[in-house]
Amino acid sequence: NTVNVSDLVTNKITNGNASTTALTVGNLTFSGDAAIDVRTAGSAGLAVTGTLTTTPANGKVIVNVTSAPVWTIGSTYNLISYGTLAGSLSDFTKGSIAGLGGRQTADLVTNGNNIAITIGGDKVLWTGAASGNWTTTAVASPFNWKTLTGGLDTDFLAADDVVFDDTATSTAVTIADATVSPTSTTFNNSTKSYTISGGGIATGNLTKNGTNSLSLSNTNTYTGTTTINGGSLQVISGTSISNTGLVTLADTAGAAFQVAVSETIGALSGGGSTGGAVSIDASQTLTLSTGTQTFAGNISGAGALTGAGAIQTLSGVLSHGGGITATSGALTLSNGSNSYTGTTTLSANVTAGAGILVTANGALGAIGEGNGTTISGVPVSPAVTTSQLGFSGSINYSMAEKITGSGPGGAANVGPFIATQRGFIQSVSGNNTFAGDIELSSNGTSRIGTQDGASLTLTGAITQAAGFTTASILFRPGNNAGDFVTLSNAGNSFGANSSIFTGASAGYAGVRLGINNALPTNLTISGFAGTSATTTALDLAGYNQSLNGLVTGAGAGALNIINMNTGTPSTLTLNPTADKTTTNTLILGGGALGVINLVKEGAFTQTLTGINTYTGTTTVNAGTLALVGGSQASPITVNNLASLGFTLGSGTTSTSTVTLAAGSTIKITGTPAPATSYTLLTTTATITGTPVLSAPIAGFKLQIDGGNTLKLVPAPGYSSWADLNGAGPNLNDDHDNDGVQNGVEFFIGGPSGNTTGFTPLPGVDKALDGTLSITWTKAASYTGTYGVDFVVETSPTLAAGSWTNATATPTPGFTVTFPTANEVKFTFPAGTANFARLKVLTTL
């Protein structure tokens, strides 16, 4: 893009929109008089990537600095950068320059491809000849200051650059005013030590050079950088450095920052293997509150270190004795030689939470009693916020660090913890392994997971802390394929069922087994995905797992149980302690998803739905495996005393065999409609064995059609009644010992009649004309035909072989009639003595 500024002195280019953010343009052309207002924090505020063009014949461009850093005499600061300058420096003129000290000057210069400003002037040198008081009040001769270059005696002026060195008479300096406001404060002392007390330094930077010491016992509010290039800087007031001030140490032997009284600063930078170290005295704390910095120096002493807002990387050796606390922001511990003692505590007190990132094995310091890591959260309305411990760099953290904690992880982006609520323990980048034990310190759901593109392996045990009984885990791996939390300890034991949530929509991400029964066998696991597009997985990975059944997970997404170890089959055993149903858990297999064998144990029912593609075996040893809709690809064997369950109206399909062993049963859910057939299972293979209902269904029976379709069909015959009443197949038996044969009870009760117990038989009726008769009740559902399926027989003597069939006809006056559809009546012939009985001949 090209910006053209017309020839008018009031035309102005300004960057930053009230900040120091650079304004970038492609080409910038000034047609004459104009102005540029630059807001800078030390770098160019206007960036012209192409050509910067001036028109000096029509006027000059005034350069103003309206917001400035702390100017340092002898330094050059870029204001305007360009690719090409079509003009010269003389086409620009210096305007107003904010922030100059009383003795500072500023000139426009070119600095490479930049229009810049160079700061000149003279500094003042402390002599302490008159007293030890640093004040803005005039001091009589011999004065306490002189100009550094000119050597002229002078008083301190606001915005002076001040220097303290080894030539001073007094090095115990008392600030006699409430505050003084230098532009910069520099100590160049190697043979004399300095102390500063009294009022405070309110502005500028502070630099410590030389090999001797400087002690600050006053309250300072300057917000510039504190730089330690040599010697030691000791803070002994608790407010010696601004809470937001940066402390930078040179990588020089002897450069040191000593915290004698607890101090809060912004952050630490610099340091290294040669020098630039920090020491914290016993019972004192150094708190890091703001900024993003890296510190390579060592930290020692008996005191404590706290992160309270800074994004601070600590790559030096930490050997201090007071532990580490993070309450906000993020600390990165990247030295495997850390030996600090005391607890590592993450205790969030802000909505975002706090984080500690570990990038080296052993970076969490000493192990053993009193040296573990504690992670907790503090309720902050409207949500509970917690902290997070992360691992990065594909490290194997083999030290036996114990972690006690809970919570979902921080609720906002903090340093390297980009995605929120990925767990109070998580992997941030790479495939990291942690060997320490994890103790859940609260009831309810906590999270363990990864950032996107990362994986985490846990080889220690996950348990509940004493006093907690319902702690559970939501595993929250990243949203990329291959983001897994791997569990490699068979001693995991917590109080409530776990779940898995990932936003991955291609490939699989989730929880992976690294050992047999890595999940607690008395619990179960389910999906927690919010949409059906996610590919949340439990990867058995060639290991075996027993679960307390499978249940329906929250959200629309399915939990896919897979085995990505294609060379080793896995066995999933379901042993629910109550009836369990899952509508969004799929057991998959084939190809890259491997082989899974399913075993059903225990007396209760496990219900599966959906399209299950696993091709390993399915063995039902006990209880019921119920299949509702969906499809199966596994050969199913139902053993003695076990059941295969189906729901009427929700038949299942299969591409493999079904074997019903002797003693196995079929359990039906639902009530069949009269005279209606139901397809329970259809397979492209075969069904072998005899299907037996686990409980009789009046009027219905099981049958196999074509060798591959299991159905529940109407069964109006004797077998239906016998199943319902617990009778055997023989019509002449008396199953309930009431003197009435089974066939007659079947006739009276019908296929759905429960006639177990005493069954009353009719007596002889005598009409008014003296005619004798017997009337038997026939069930409406009994469909037999007289003379074929039942008959009335007569005998004059009851002797064997004396019984003959009585004629049946609806014509009045004959022996057997049917007064109604539900009655059979036998009328005795007049004048002879006879006996009569009802005999059922067939089972229909």
C-alpha positions in Angstrom: 0.0 0.0 0.0 1.1 3.6 -0.6 0.4 6.6 1.6 0.7 10.1 0.2 0.8 13.1 2.6 0.0 16.5 1.0 2.0 19.7 1.6 0.5 21.0 4.8 2.3 21.4 8.1 -0.8 20.2 10.1 -0.9 16.9 8.2 0.4 14.2 10.5 1.3 10.5 10.6 0.9 8.9 14.0 1.5 5.2 15.1 0.2 3.1 17.9 -3.4 4.3 18.5 -2.3 5.4 21.9 0.2 2.6 22.2 3.8 2.0 20.9 2.8 -0.5 18.3 4.5 0.2 15.0 2.6 1.5 12.0 3.6 -0.4 8.8 3.1 1.0 5.3 4.4 0.0 1.9 5.5 3.3 0.5 5.2 6.7 2.1 5.5 10.0 0.2 5.6 13.5 1.8 4.8 16.3 -0.7 6.3 19.0 1.5 5.6 20.2 5.0 4.2 17.6 7.4 4.8 15.9 10.8 5.3 12.5 12.2 4.4 11.7 15.8 6.3 8.7 17.0 5.4 6.6 20.0 8.2 4.3 20.8 9.3 1.9 23.5 12.8 1.7 22.0 12.3 0.5 18.5 11.0 2.2 15.3 7.4 3.3 15.6 6.9 3.8 11.8 8.0 1.1 9.4 8.1 1.9 5.7 8.8 -1.4 3.9 9.3 0.2 0.5 10.3 3.8 -0.3 10.2 6.8 2.0 10.1 9.9 -0.2 10.4 13.6 0.8 10.0 16.8 -1.2 12.4 19.3 0.4 11.7 22.0 -2.1 8.2 22.3 -0.6 9.1 21.9 3.1 10.4 19.6 5.8 9.0 16.8 7.8 8.9 17.5 11.6 9.7 14.4 13.7 8.2 14.5 17.2 8.5 11.8 19.9 5.3 11.8 21.9 5.9 8.7 24.0 9.4 7.5 24.8 11.4 5.0 26.7 13.9 6.0 29.4 16.6 7.8 27.3 20.2 6.8 28.0 23.0 9.2 27.2 25.2 7.8 24.5 22.5 5.6 23.0 20.7 5.7 19.6 17.1 4.9 19.2 15.4 4.1 15.8 12.3 6.1 15.1 11.4 5.4 11.4 12.6 2.5 9.4 12.5 2.3 5.6 13.5 0.1 2.7 14.8 3.0 0.6 15.1 6.7 1.4 14.3 9.0 -1.6 15.7 12.1 0.1 18.1 12.9 2.9 18.3 13.4 6.7 18.2 17.2 6.1 14.7 16.8 4.9 13.6 16.0 8.4 13.7 18.4 11.4 13.6 17.6 15.1 10.4 18.6 16.9 9.5 18.0 20.5 11.1 15.0 22.2 9.3 13.6 25.2 11.2 12.2 28.2 14.5 14.0 27.9 16.4 14.6 31.1 17.5 18.0 32.3 21.0 17.6 30.9 20.1 15.4 27.9 20.1 16.5 24.3 18.7 14.8 21.2 19.7 14.9 17.6 18.3 13.2 14.5 20.6 10.8 12.7 20.5 8.0 10.2 21.2 4.6 11.6 21.4 2.0 8.8 18.0 2.2 7.1 16.5 4.2 9.9 15.8 7.8 10.9 17.0 7.7 14.5 17.6 9.8 17.5 20.9 9.9 19.5 20.9 11.0 23.1 23.7 13.3 24.3 24.4 15.4 27.3 26.3 15.0 30.5 25.7 12.7 33.5 26.3 13.7 37.1 28.7 11.8 39.4 28.1 11.3 43.1 30.9 12.7 45.3 29.2 12.8 48.7 31.6 15.6 49.6 29.0 17.6 51.5 26.9 14.8 53.1 25.4 11.4 52.4 22.0 13.0 51.4 20.7 12.6 47.9 18.2 15.5 47.4 16.8 17.9 44.9 17.4 20.7 47.5 20.4 22.9 46.8 23.5 21.9 48.8 26.2 24.4 49.7 29.8 23.9 48.5 31.5 21.5 48.3 28.3 19.9 46.8 27.4 16.2 46.5 27.6 16.0 42.8 29.7 17.0 39.8 29.2 16.7 36.1 30.8 13.5 34.9 32.5 14.9 31.8 33.1 18.5 32.8 33.9 17.9 36.4 31.9 20.9 37.5 30.3 20.9 41.0 26.5 20.8 40.7 23.3 19.8 42.5 21.0 16.9 41.4 18.3 17.9 39.0 15.2 15.8 38.2 15.8 13.6 35.1 19.6 13.6 35.6 21.6 10.5 34.7 23.4 9.7 37.9 26.6 7.7 38.5 28.0 6.3 41.7 31.6 5.1 41.7 34.7 4.4 43.9 35.7 8.1 44.0 32.9 9.1 46.4 33.6 10.3 49.9 30.4 8.8 51.3 28.9 5.6 50.0 26.1 5.3 52.6 23.6 7.3 50.6 20.3 8.5 52.2 17.6 9.8 49.9 16.6 12.8 51.8 13.4 13.5 49.8 10.3 11.3 49.6 11.5 10.3 46.1 14.0 11.3 43.5 13.5 11.0 39.8 16.7 10.3 37.8 16.6 9.1 34.2 19.1 6.4 35.0 21.0 5.3 38.1 24.4 3.6 37.6 26.7 2.1 40.2 30.3 1.5 39.0 31.8 0.3 42.3 34.5 -2.3 42.8 36.5 -1.1 45.8 33.7 0.4 47.8 30.3 -0.9 48.8 27.2 1.2 48.6 24.0 1.3 50.7 20.9 3.3 49.7 18.3 4.1 52.4 15.6 6.8 53.0 13.3 7.8 50.3 12.8 6.1 47.0 14.0 6.2 43.4 10.9 6.9 41.4 12.0 6.7 37.8 14.5 5.3 35.3 16.7 2.2 35.2 19.2 1.0 37.8 22.5 -0.6 36.7 25.0 -2.3 39.0 28.6 -2.5 37.6 31.8 -3.3 39.3 32.6 -6.2 41.7 31.6 -4.7 45.0 28.1 -4.7 46.6 25.0 -2.5 46.6 22.3 -2.8 49.3 18.9 -1.3 48.9 16.9 -0.8 52.1 14.5 1.8 50.8 11.2 1.7 48.9 11.7 2.3 45.2 9.0 2.7 42.6 11.0 3.0 39.4 9.6 0.7 36.8 12.7 0.4 34.5 15.1 -2.5 34.4 17.4 -3.4 37.2 20.6 -4.6 35.6 23.4 -6.4 37.5 26.5 -6.6 35.4 28.9 -7.2 38.3 29.1 -7.5 42.1 26.0 -8.1 44.2 22.8 -6.3 44.6 21.1 -7.0 47.9 17.5 -6.0 48.7 16.6 -5.8 52.3 13.4 -3.7 52.5 10.8 -5.9 50.8 10.0 -3.0 48.4 13.5 -2.2 47.1 12.4 -3.0 43.5 9.1 -2.3 41.8 6.7 -5.2 41.8 6.7 -5.1 38.0 10.4 -4.4 37.5 12.7 -6.6 35.4 15.9 -7.8 37.0 18.6 -8.7 34.5 21.9 -10.4 35.5 25.0 -10.7 33.3 26.5 -14.1 32.7 29.6 -12.9 34.6 31.3 -14.4 37.6 30.3 -12.5 40.8 27.2 -10.9 39.4 24.6 -11.7 42.0 21.1 -10.8 43.2 20.6 -11.4 46.9 17.1 -11.4 48.5 17.7 -10.8 52.2 14.0 -9.8 52.8 11.1 -11.1 50.7 10.8 -9.2 47.5 8.4 -9.0 44.6 9.8 -8.2 41.1 8.5 -8.5 37.6 10.8 -11.3 36.3 14.3 -12.4 36.0 16.5 -12.5 32.8 20.1 -13.1 31.8 22.4 -15.2 33.9 24.2 -18.3 32.8 26.7 -21.0 33.6 29.5 -18.4 34.4 27.6 -16.1 36.7 24.5 -14.1 37.2 23.1 -16.0 40.2 20.3 -15.4 42.7 20.3 -16.3 46.4 17.3 -16.2 48.7 17.8 -16.1 52.4 16.1 -18.4 54.8 12.4 -17.8 55.5 12.3 -15.2 52.6 10.5 -15.4 49.2 11.3 -14.0 45.8 8.1 -13.5 43.9 7.9 -13.0 40.1 4.8 -11.1 39.1 4.8 -10.1 35.4 6.6 -10.3 32.1 7.8 -13.1 29.8 11.5 -13.8 30.4 14.2 -16.5 30.5 16.8 -16.7 33.3 19.8 -19.0 32.9 21.4 -18.3 36.2 21.4 -20.5 39.3 19.1 -19.9 42.3 20.3 -20.9 45.7 19.8 -20.2 49.4 17.3 -21.5 52.0 14.4 -19.3 50.8 11.4 -19.8 48.5 10.5 -18.9 45.0 7.0 -17.9 43.9 5.5 -17.3 40.4 2.6 -14.9 40.7 1.9 -13.8 37.1 5.2 -13.9 35.3 5.8 -16.2 32.3 9.2 -17.2 33.6 11.7 -19.8 32.2 14.3 -21.0 34.7 17.1 -22.9 32.9 19.8 -22.6 35.6 20.2 -25.0 38.6 17.7 -24.5 41.4 19.1 -25.6 44.7 17.2 -23.4 47.1 15.5 -24.8 50.2 12.1 -23.3 50.3 10.3 -25.0 47.4 8.4 -23.4 44.5 4.9 -22.0 44.5 2.9 -20.9 41.5 -0.3 -18.9 42.0 -0.7 -17.4 38.6 1.3 -17.1 35.4 3.6 -20.0 34.4 7.1 -21.2 35.4 9.2 -23.4 33.1 11.7 -25.6 34.9 14.3 -26.8 32.4 17.3 -28.0 34.3 17.6 -31.7 35.2 20.2 -31.0 37.9 17.7 -29.1 40.1 18.0 -30.2 43.7 15.7 -27.7 45.4 13.9 -29.0 48.5 10.4 -28.4 49.8 7.0 -28.7 48.1 6.3 -27.6 44.6 2.9 -26.0 45.0 0.5 -24.9 42.3 -2.4 -23.0 44.0 -4.4 -20.8 41.6 -6.0 -17.7 43.0 -7.1 -16.1 39.6 -9.5 -17.3 36.9 -6.7 -18.3 34.5 -5.0 -20.6 37.0 -1.2 -21.2 37.2 1.1 -23.5 35.5 4.5 -25.1 35.9 6.1 -26.6 32.8 8.8 -29.3 33.2 11.2 -29.8 30.3 13.9 -32.0 31.9 14.0 -35.2 34.0 14.6 -34.2 37.6 13.6 -30.5 37.1 11.1 -30.8 40.0 14.0 -31.0 42.4 14.5 -33.4 45.3 12.1 -36.3 45.8 10.9 -38.0 49.0 8.8 -36.9 51.9 8.1 -33.2 51.9 9.4 -32.7 48.4 6.3 -33.7 46.3 4.1 -31.6 44.1 0.7 -30.3 45.1 -1.8 -29.0 42.6 -5.0 -27.4 43.8 -7.7 -24.9 42.8 -9.5 -22.0 44.5 -13.2 -21.4 43.8 -13.5 -18.2 41.7 -17.1 -17.2 40.7 -18.6 -18.4 38.5 -16.2 -21.4 38.0 -13.6 -23.4 39.9 -10.2 -22.6 38.7 -7.2 -24.8 39.0 -3.5 -25.0 38.1 -1.7 -27.3 35.8 1.6 -29.2 35.7 2.9 -29.8 32.2 5.6 -31.8 30.6 7.3 -30.9 27.3 10.1 -32.0 25.0 9.5 -35.7 24.8 11.1 -36.3 28.2 11.1 -39.4 30.3 10.5 -38.2 33.8 11.8 -41.2 35.7 12.2 -39.6 39.1 9.7 -40.8 41.7 8.0 -37.4 42.1 4.6 -37.7 43.9 1.9 -35.5 42.7 -1.1 -34.7 44.8 -3.8 -32.7 43.1 -7.1 -32.3 41.3 -9.1 -30.1 38.9 -9.6 -29.5 35.2 -6.6 -27.3 34.5 -6.5 -23.6 34.0 -9.5 -21.8 32.5 -7.5 -19.4 30.3 -4.4 -19.4 28.1 -1.3 -19.1 30.4 2.1 -19.1 28.8 2.8 -22.5 27.1 -0.6 -23.8 28.2 -2.5 -22.7 25.1 -5.6 -24.8 25.2 -7.6 -24.6 28.4 -8.8 -27.2 30.8 -6.5 -30.0 29.4 -5.9 -31.3 32.9 -4.1 -30.6 36.2 -1.5 -32.9 34.7 -0.8 -32.7 31.0 1.6 -33.0 28.2 2.3 -29.7 26.4 4.4 -30.8 23.5 6.0 -34.1 22.5 5.5 -37.6 23.8 6.3 -37.3 27.5 6.5 -40.0 30.2 5.9 -39.4 33.9 6.8 -42.2 36.4 5.6 -40.7 39.7 2.5 -41.6 41.6 -0.6 -39.4 41.3 -3.0 -38.9 44.2 -6.4 -37.3 43.5 -7.1 -34.8 46.3 -10.8 -34.1 45.8 -14.0 -35.8 45.0 -15.7 -35.2 41.7 -14.1 -35.0 38.3 -10.5 -34.0 37.6 -8.8 -33.9 34.2 -5.6 -35.4 32.9 -4.7 -34.7 29.2 -2.6 -33.1 26.6 -2.3 -30.1 24.4 -2.9 -30.6 20.7 -0.2 -32.7 19.1 1.1 -34.1 22.4 1.0 -37.4 24.2 1.4 -38.4 27.8 2.4 -41.8 29.4 1.8 -42.4 33.1 3.7 -45.3 34.6 2.9 -44.5 38.2 -0.3 -45.4 40.1 -3.3 -43.1 40.1 -5.1 -43.3 43.5 -7.4 -41.3 45.8 -6.0 -39.4 48.7 -7.2 -40.5 52.2 -10.8 -39.3 52.9 -11.9 -39.2 49.3 -14.1 -41.9 47.8 -15.7 -40.5 44.6 -12.8 -39.0 42.7 -13.0 -39.6 38.9 -10.9 -38.6 35.8 -12.0 -37.1 32.6 -9.1 -37.8 30.2 -8.7 -34.8 27.9 -6.2 -35.6 25.1 -5.6 -33.1 22.4 -7.6 -32.7 19.2 -5.1 -34.2 16.8 -5.0 -37.8 15.7 -2.5 -39.7 17.8 -3.0 -37.6 20.9 -3.2 -40.2 23.7 -2.9 -40.5 27.4 -1.3 -43.9 28.0 -1.9 -45.7 31.4 0.9 -48.2 32.2 0.2 -49.1 35.9 -2.1 -51.9 36.9 -2.5 -50.3 40.4 -4.8 -47.4 39.3 -7.7 -47.1 41.7 -10.1 -44.2 42.1 -13.6 -43.9 43.2 -15.9 -43.1 40.2 -16.2 -43.9 36.6 -13.9 -42.1 34.1 -14.5 -40.6 30.7 -12.7 -39.5 27.6 -13.1 -36.3 25.7 -11.3 -35.1 22.5 -12.1 -32.9 19.6 -10.3 -35.0 17.1 -12.3 -35.7 14.0 -9.9 -37.7 11.9 -7.8 -40.6 13.1 -8.1 -41.5 16.8 -7.2 -39.8 20.1 -8.0 -40.8 23.6 -6.8 -43.2 26.3 -4.4 -46.1 25.5 -3.5 -49.1 27.7 0.2 -49.7 28.5 -0.4 -52.7 30.7 -3.2 -55.2 31.4 -6.1 -53.7 33.4 -4.6 -50.2 33.5 -8.1 -48.9 34.2 -9.7 -49.9 37.5 -11.6 -53.2 36.9 -14.4 -52.2 39.3 -15.2 -49.1 37.3 -16.1 -48.3 33.7 -15.2 -45.6 31.2 -17.3 -43.7 28.6 -17.1 -41.1 26.0 -17.6 -37.4 26.7 -17.4 -35.9 23.2 -19.8 -33.1 22.4 -20.4 -34.0 18.7 -20.8 -37.1 16.7 -17.9 -36.1 14.5 -15.2 -36.8 17.1 -13.0 -39.9 17.1 -12.7 -40.5 20.8 -11.0 -43.8 21.5 -10.0 -46.3 24.1 -7.1 -48.1 22.5 -6.5 -51.5 24.2 -3.2 -51.6 22.3 -2.7 -55.4 22.6 -3.5 -55.5 26.3 -6.5 -57.0 28.2 -9.0 -55.0 30.2 -11.8 -55.9 32.5 -14.5 -53.3 33.2 -17.6 -52.9 35.3 -19.6 -52.9 32.1 -20.1 -50.1 29.6 -22.5 -47.1 30.0 -23.8 -44.3 27.8 -21.4 -41.4 27.9 -22.4 -37.7 27.9 -22.5 -35.8 24.6 -23.3 -37.0 21.1 -20.0 -38.5 20.3 -19.2 -42.2 20.5 -16.4 -43.9 22.5 -14.6 -46.2 20.0 -12.9 -49.2 21.6 -10.1 -50.2 19.3 -6.8 -52.2 19.3 -4.1 -50.4 17.3 -1.6 -53.1 18.1 -2.5 -55.2 15.1 0.0 -57.9 16.0 -1.6 -58.8 19.4 -5.3 -59.4 20.1 -6.8 -57.8 23.1 -9.6 -59.2 25.4 -12.2 -56.8 26.8 -14.1 -58.4 29.7 -17.4 -56.9 30.8 -18.5 -57.8 34.3 -21.1 -55.3 35.4 -22.3 -55.3 39.0 -25.7 -54.0 37.8 -27.5 -54.0 34.5 -25.6 -51.6 32.2 -26.5 -50.1 28.8 -24.4 -48.1 26.3 -25.9 -46.3 23.3 -22.7 -44.6 22.2 -19.9 -47.0 22.8 -18.7 -49.0 19.7 -16.2 -51.9 19.7 -14.3 -51.7 16.4 -11.8 -53.9 14.7 -10.3 -55.0 11.4 -7.3 -53.6 9.6 -5.5 -50.9 11.6 -7.9 -51.3 14.4 -6.7 -54.9 15.3 -8.5 -57.8 16.9 -10.6 -57.5 20.1 -12.2 -60.5 21.9 -15.2 -59.7 24.1 -16.1 -61.7 27.2 -19.3 -61.2 29.2 -19.0 -62.3 32.9 -21.2 -61.8 35.9 -24.9 -62.2 36.6 -26.1 -58.9 35.3 -27.0 -57.6 31.8 -24.7 -55.6 29.4 -26.6 -54.0 26.5 -24.7 -53.0 23.3 -26.1 -51.0 20.4 -24.7 -49.5 17.3 -22.4 -50.9 14.5 -19.7 -53.0 16.2 -17.1 -54.2 13.7 -14.7 -56.1 15.9 -14.0 -59.5 14.5 -12.5 -61.4 17.5 -14.7 -63.8 19.4 -17.6 -62.9 21.7 -18.1 -65.3 24.6 -21.0 -65.0 27.0 -20.1 -66.9 30.1 -22.6 -65.5 32.6 -25.5 -63.1 32.8 -26.8 -61.6 29.6 -25.3 -59.9 26.7 -28.1 -57.9 25.1 -27.9 -56.7 21.5 -30.3 -53.8 20.6 -30.3 -52.9 16.9 -27.0 -52.3 15.2 -24.8 -55.0 13.9 -22.1 -57.4 14.9 -19.1 -58.9 13.1 -17.9 -61.2 15.9 -18.6 -64.9 16.2 -20.8 -65.2 19.3 -20.9 -68.2 21.7 -23.4 -68.3 24.5 -22.4 -70.8 27.1 -24.4 -72.9 29.7 -26.4 -70.7 32.1 -25.7 -67.5 30.1 -28.1 -65.6 27.9 -28.2 -63.6 24.7 -30.7 -60.7 24.9 -32.8 -59.0 22.3 -35.4 -56.2 22.3 -38.6 -56.7 20.3 -38.6 -54.4 17.3 -34.9 -53.7 17.4 -33.4 -56.7 15.7 -29.7 -57.1 15.2 -27.7 -58.2 12.1 -24.4 -60.1 12.0 -21.8 -61.3 9.6 -20.6 -64.1 11.7 -21.7 -67.3 13.5 -23.9 -67.6 16.6 -23.5 -70.7 18.7 -26.1 -71.4 21.4 -24.6 -74.0 23.8 -26.8 -76.4 25.8 -28.2 -74.7 28.9 -28.0 -71.2 27.3 -31.1 -69.1 26.9 -32.5 -66.2 25.0 -33.8 -63.2 27.0 -36.5 -61.0 25.5 -37.2 -57.4 26.4 -40.6 -56.1 25.5 -44.1 -57.5 25.2 -45.1 -59.2 21.9 -48.3 -58.3 20.2 -50.7 -61.2 19.6 -50.1 -63.2 16.5 -47.0 -61.2 15.6 -43.6 -62.5 14.6 -40.3 -60.7 15.5 -36.9 -61.1 13.9 -34.3 -61.0 16.7 -31.1 -61.7 14.8 -30.2 -62.2 11.2 -26.7 -63.3 10.2 -25.0 -64.0 6.9 -23.4 -67.1 8.5 -25.2 -69.7 10.6 -27.0 -70.0 14.0 -26.4 -73.4 15.7 -27.9 -74.8 18.8 -31.5 -74.8 20.2 -32.8 -71.4 21.3 -34.6 -71.5 24.6 -36.5 -68.6 26.2 -35.1 -67.6 29.6 -38.7 -67.1 30.7 -41.8 -68.4 28.9 -43.8 -65.9 26.9 -47.4 -67.1 26.7 -48.3 -67.9 23.1 -44.8 -67.5 21.7 -41.8 -69.6 20.9 -38.3 -69.2 19.4 -37.5 -70.7 16.0 -34.6 -70.5 13.6 -35.5 -69.9 10.0 -33.2 -70.9 7.2 -30.4 -71.6 9.7 -29.5 -67.9 10.0 -32.5 -66.0 11.3 -33.6 -66.2 15.0 -37.3 -65.2 15.5 -39.9 -65.0 18.2 -43.1 -66.4 16.7 -46.6 -67.1 17.9 -46.9 -70.6 19.5 -50.5 -71.5 20.2 -49.8 -75.1 21.1 -49.2 -77.2 24.2 -45.5 -76.3 24.4 -46.3 -72.7 25.1 -48.6 -73.7 28.0 -46.0 -76.2 29.3 -43.3 -73.5 29.3 -45.5 -71.1 31.2 -46.6 -73.7 33.8 -43.3 -75.6 34.1 -44.9 -78.8 32.8 -43.2 -81.5 30.8 -43.9 -82.7 27.2 -46.3 -85.6 28.2 -50.0 -84.8 28.0 -50.8 -87.6 30.4 -48.5 -86.4 33.2 -49.8 -84.4 36.1 -47.1 -81.8 36.7 -48.8 -80.2 39.8 -50.2 -83.4 41.3 -53.8 -82.1 41.4 -55.3 -85.2 39.8 -55.8 -83.4 36.5 -53.6 -84.4 33.6 -51.5 -81.8 31.7 -53.5 -82.1 28.5 -56.8 -81.3 30.2 -55.2 -78.3 32.0 -53.9 -77.1 28.7 -57.5 -77.5 27.2 -59.0 -75.6 30.1 -56.3 -72.8 30.3 -55.2 -72.5 26.7 -51.6 -71.7 25.7 -51.4 -68.6 27.8 -53.3 -70.0 30.8 -51.6 -70.5 34.1 -53.4 -73.5 35.6 -50.7 -74.6 37.9 -52.1 -75.6 41.3 -55.5 -77.1 41.9 -57.6 -77.2 38.7 -61.3 -77.8 39.4 -63.2 -80.2 37.1 -67.0 -79.9 36.3 -69.5 -82.1 38.0 -72.6 -83.9 36.6 -75.6 -81.6 36.0 -79.2 -82.8 36.2 -81.9 -81.1 34.2 -85.5 -80.8 35.2 -86.5 -83.7 33.0 -83.8 -85.8 34.7 -81.3 -85.7 31.9 -77.7 -85.9 33.1 -74.8 -84.0 31.5 -71.2 -82.7 32.0 -70.0 -79.3 30.6 -66.2 -78.7 30.3 -64.8 -75.2 29.9 -62.6 -74.7 26.8 -60.2 -71.8 26.7 -60.9 -69.3 23.9 -57.3 -69.6 22.8 -57.4 -73.4 22.5 -57.7 -74.1 18.7 -58.0 -77.9 18.7 -60.6 -79.8 16.7 -63.0 -82.4 18.2 -62.2 -85.9 17.3 -58.6 -84.9 16.2 -57.1 -83.0 19.1 -59.6 -83.8 21.9 -62.5 -86.2 22.5 -65.1 -87.2 25.1 -64.9 -90.9 25.9 -67.4 -93.1 27.7 -67.2 -96.4 29.5 -69.8 -98.5 31.3 -67.2 -100.0 33.7 -64.1 -97.8 33.8 -62.2 -101.0 32.8 -59.2 -100.6 30.5 -60.1 -101.0 26.9 -63.8 -100.2 27.6 -63.6 -96.5 26.6 -65.1 -95.4 23.4 -65.4 -92.0 21.6 -68.7 -90.2 21.9 -70.2 -88.8 18.8 -69.8 -85.1 18.4 -72.4 -83.1 16.4 -74.1 -79.7 16.9 -77.4 -81.3 16.2 -79.5 -81.4 19.4 -80.3 -84.7 20.9 -76.9 -86.3 20.2 -74.2 -87.1 22.7 -71.6 -84.2 22.5 -72.6 -80.6 21.8 -71.0 -77.1 21.9 -73.4 -74.8 23.6 -70.9 -71.9 23.2 -67.4 -71.5 21.6 -65.9 -72.0 25.0 -67.9 -75.1 26.2 -68.0 -78.8 25.4 -71.1 -80.6 26.8 -71.6 -84.4 27.0 -75.2 -85.6 27.6 -75.6 -89.1 29.1 -77.9 -91.5 27.2 -81.1 -92.3 29.1 -81.6 -95.6 30.7 -78.0 -96.8 31.0 -75.3 -96.2 33.5 -72.1 -94.7 31.9 -68.9 -92.9 32.9 -67.6 -90.0 30.8 -64.2 -88.3 30.5 -62.5 -85.5 28.4 -59.3 -86.7 26.7 -56.8 -84.4 25.0 -55.0 -86.2 22.1 -52.5 -83.8 20.6 -50.2 -80.9 21.6 -51.3 -78.9 18.5 
